[in-house]
Amino acid sequence: MKTLELLREEVLEANLELVRRGLVLYTFGNASGIAREEGLVVIKPSGVPYDKMKPEHLVLTDLSGKVVEGTLRPSSDLPTHVALYNAFPEIGGVVHTHSEYATAWAQARRAIPCFGTTHADYFHGPVPVTEPMSAQQIEGEYEFNTGTAIVNTFRGRDAKSIPGVLVANHGPFVWGATATAAAHNAVVLESLARMALFTTTLNHEAQPISSALHDRHFLRKHGSTAYYGQAGEKK
């Protein structure tokens, strides 16, 4: 079982990975992780520069969003993270960015089609986009309602095989089995969004990959019949 101390270090590293990969500017974005057995979430503090952040600055909350430990205010997106952890018990980390290409698709309110095998390796389907939020949702519990919009988008979808979403007019939320995996998936999503934009620019009539090729690439890396990588390796 991962200790809370190790989880803090992992979540800090996931946040710093977003900076290294150019997915965030200034204090934009946030990453979190969850200790499922304890029902506790570790998340980036609000508005703290990444180059100043240390493990002890991260905030510990419960699954209702109540601060359990920490003197700083948690990320303003905490209610969205908590909504995802409550709805998707299989995930262990959540990342939110305003990365340029993924956010462009979110602002266009367009799902990202799977045009090739790179996308198929990570997402078993298009990257979906949420419905725009109503004025009432925005003026109410905005961040919690953002989480609800994501959860509603995933009715009939598998959050484990499609580890991310575009929130309309906002940006991407991405998740994974750990905070490290969530950050990894966020980096991949930004690359997929970039390639998809280039694809549609080069060929306005580009069509999604075939189901056969999509399934082959996804399932060789995920699931009981996966054979990519080495035995016992986390993918």
C-alpha positions in Angstrom: 0.0 0.0 0.0 1.3 3.4 -0.9 1.9 5.8 2.0 0.5 9.3 2.0 4.1 10.6 2.0 4.9 8.7 -1.2 1.6 9.8 -2.7 2.5 13.4 -2.0 5.8 12.9 -3.8 4.1 11.2 -6.7 1.5 14.0 -7.1 4.2 16.7 -6.9 6.1 14.9 -9.6 3.0 14.6 -11.8 2.4 18.3 -11.5 6.1 19.0 -12.4 5.8 16.7 -15.4 3.1 19.0 -16.8 5.5 21.9 -16.6 8.4 19.9 -18.2 6.2 18.9 -21.1 4.9 22.4 -21.7 1.3 21.6 -20.8 0.8 24.4 -18.3 1.7 28.1 -18.1 2.4 29.9 -14.8 0.0 28.4 -12.2 -2.4 26.9 -14.7 -3.4 23.3 -14.4 -3.4 20.7 -11.5 -2.8 17.1 -10.8 -4.1 14.9 -7.9 -3.9 11.4 -6.6 -6.0 9.3 -4.3 -5.3 6.8 -1.5 -8.4 4.7 -2.0 -8.2 2.7 1.2 -8.1 5.9 3.3 -10.5 7.8 1.0 -8.0 10.7 0.8 -7.0 12.9 -2.1 -3.7 14.8 -2.5 -4.0 17.8 -4.8 -2.0 20.8 -5.9 -2.6 24.0 -3.9 -4.4 26.9 -5.7 -2.2 29.5 -7.4 1.1 28.3 -6.1 4.0 28.5 -8.7 5.3 25.1 -9.7 8.9 26.1 -9.0 8.1 26.9 -5.4 6.0 23.8 -4.7 7.2 21.1 -2.2 5.4 17.9 -1.1 4.3 19.6 2.2 2.5 22.3 0.2 0.1 19.8 -1.3 -3.3 19.6 0.3 -5.0 16.5 1.7 -8.8 16.3 1.5 -11.5 13.7 1.9 -13.8 12.5 -0.9 -16.3 15.3 0.0 -13.6 17.9 -0.7 -13.1 18.8 3.0 -9.5 19.7 3.8 -8.0 17.2 6.2 -4.4 18.4 6.2 -2.6 21.5 4.8 -2.5 25.2 5.4 -3.0 26.3 1.8 -6.2 26.3 -0.2 -6.6 23.4 -2.6 -6.9 23.8 -6.3 -10.2 25.5 -7.3 -10.8 22.4 -9.5 -10.9 20.1 -6.4 -14.7 19.5 -6.7 -14.2 18.3 -10.3 -11.4 15.9 -9.2 -13.5 14.6 -6.3 -16.5 14.1 -8.6 -14.4 11.9 -10.9 -12.9 9.9 -8.1 -16.4 9.2 -6.7 -17.8 8.3 -10.1 -14.8 6.2 -11.4 -13.5 4.0 -8.7 -10.9 2.5 -11.0 -8.9 5.7 -11.4 -6.1 6.8 -9.1 -5.0 10.1 -10.5 -6.5 13.1 -12.3 -4.9 15.9 -14.3 -6.3 19.1 -15.7 -4.5 21.4 -18.1 -5.1 24.2 -20.6 -2.7 22.6 -23.0 -2.8 24.4 -26.4 -4.0 21.8 -28.9 -6.4 19.9 -26.6 -7.9 23.1 -25.4 -8.4 24.3 -29.0 -10.5 21.2 -29.7 -12.4 21.8 -26.4 -13.1 25.4 -27.5 -14.3 24.2 -30.9 -16.6 21.8 -29.0 -15.3 19.0 -31.2 -14.4 15.4 -30.1 -11.0 14.3 -31.3 -11.5 11.4 -33.8 -9.1 8.5 -33.8 -7.3 9.0 -37.1 -4.4 6.6 -36.5 -2.7 4.0 -34.5 -1.0 6.4 -32.1 -4.4 7.5 -30.8 -5.6 3.9 -30.8 -2.8 2.8 -28.5 -4.2 5.0 -25.7 -7.9 5.8 -26.3 -10.4 3.1 -27.3 -12.5 5.6 -29.2 -12.6 9.3 -29.9 -11.8 11.7 -27.1 -15.3 13.0 -26.2 -16.4 16.5 -25.5 -18.9 17.4 -22.9 -22.1 19.3 -23.5 -21.8 23.1 -22.9 -22.9 24.0 -19.3 -26.0 26.1 -18.7 -25.9 29.5 -17.1 -27.5 27.9 -14.0 -24.8 25.3 -13.8 -22.0 27.9 -14.2 -23.5 30.3 -11.7 -24.1 27.5 -9.1 -21.5 24.9 -8.0 -19.4 25.4 -11.1 -16.5 23.1 -10.5 -18.7 20.3 -9.1 -21.0 20.7 -12.1 -18.0 20.4 -14.4 -17.4 17.0 -12.9 -21.1 16.1 -13.3 -20.9 17.1 -17.0 -17.9 14.8 -17.4 -19.6 11.9 -15.7 -22.7 12.4 -17.8 -20.6 12.3 -20.9 -19.2 8.9 -19.9 -22.6 7.2 -19.6 -22.2 4.3 -21.9 -18.4 4.8 -22.1 -15.6 3.2 -20.2 -13.5 5.6 -18.3 -10.6 3.1 -18.1 -10.3 2.7 -21.9 -11.0 6.3 -22.7 -8.8 8.1 -20.0 -9.7 11.7 -20.8 -12.3 14.2 -21.9 -12.6 17.7 -23.3 -14.8 20.0 -21.3 -16.5 22.3 -23.8 -15.0 25.8 -23.9 -12.6 24.9 -21.1 -10.0 22.2 -21.6 -9.0 18.6 -21.0 -9.3 16.5 -17.9 -7.3 13.3 -18.0 -6.9 10.4 -15.6 -5.2 7.1 -15.0 -4.4 4.3 -12.5 -2.0 6.7 -10.7 -1.1 10.4 -10.8 1.9 9.4 -12.8 -0.2 7.6 -15.4 -2.7 10.6 -15.5 0.2 13.0 -16.3 1.5 10.6 -18.9 -2.0 10.4 -20.5 -2.3 14.2 -20.5 1.0 14.5 -22.4 -0.2 11.9 -24.9 -3.6 13.6 -25.3 -1.9 16.9 -26.2 0.2 15.1 -28.9 -2.9 13.4 -30.3 -4.8 16.7 -30.4 -1.9 18.3 -32.3 -1.7 15.4 -34.8 -5.5 15.4 -35.3 -5.4 19.1 -36.1 -2.7 18.6 -38.7 -4.6 15.7 -40.1 -7.8 17.6 -40.6 -5.8 20.6 -42.1 -4.0 18.4 -44.6 -7.2 16.4 -45.5 -10.6 18.0 -44.6 -12.2 14.7 -45.5 -9.9 12.5 -43.3 -11.8 9.5 -41.9 -11.3 7.7 -38.6 -9.3 4.5 -38.4 -11.1 1.2 -39.0 -12.5 -0.6 -36.0 -10.3 -3.6 -36.7 -7.1 -1.6 -36.6 -8.3 0.5 -33.7 -9.1 -2.6 -31.6 -5.8 -4.3 -32.6 -3.7 -1.4 -31.4 -5.6 -0.7 -28.2 -5.9 -4.4 -27.1 -2.3 -5.3 -27.7 -1.4 -2.8 -25.0 -4.5 -3.1 -22.7 -6.5 -5.9 -21.2 -6.0 -9.6 -20.6 -4.7 -10.4 -24.1 -2.1 -7.5 -24.1 1.3 -8.5 -25.4 3.1 -5.1 -25.8 6.0 -4.5 -23.5 7.5 -6.9 -20.9 5.7 -9.2 -18.5 4.7 -7.5 -15.3 5.3 -4.1 -16.7 2.7 -1.4 -16.0 1.5 0.0 -19.3 
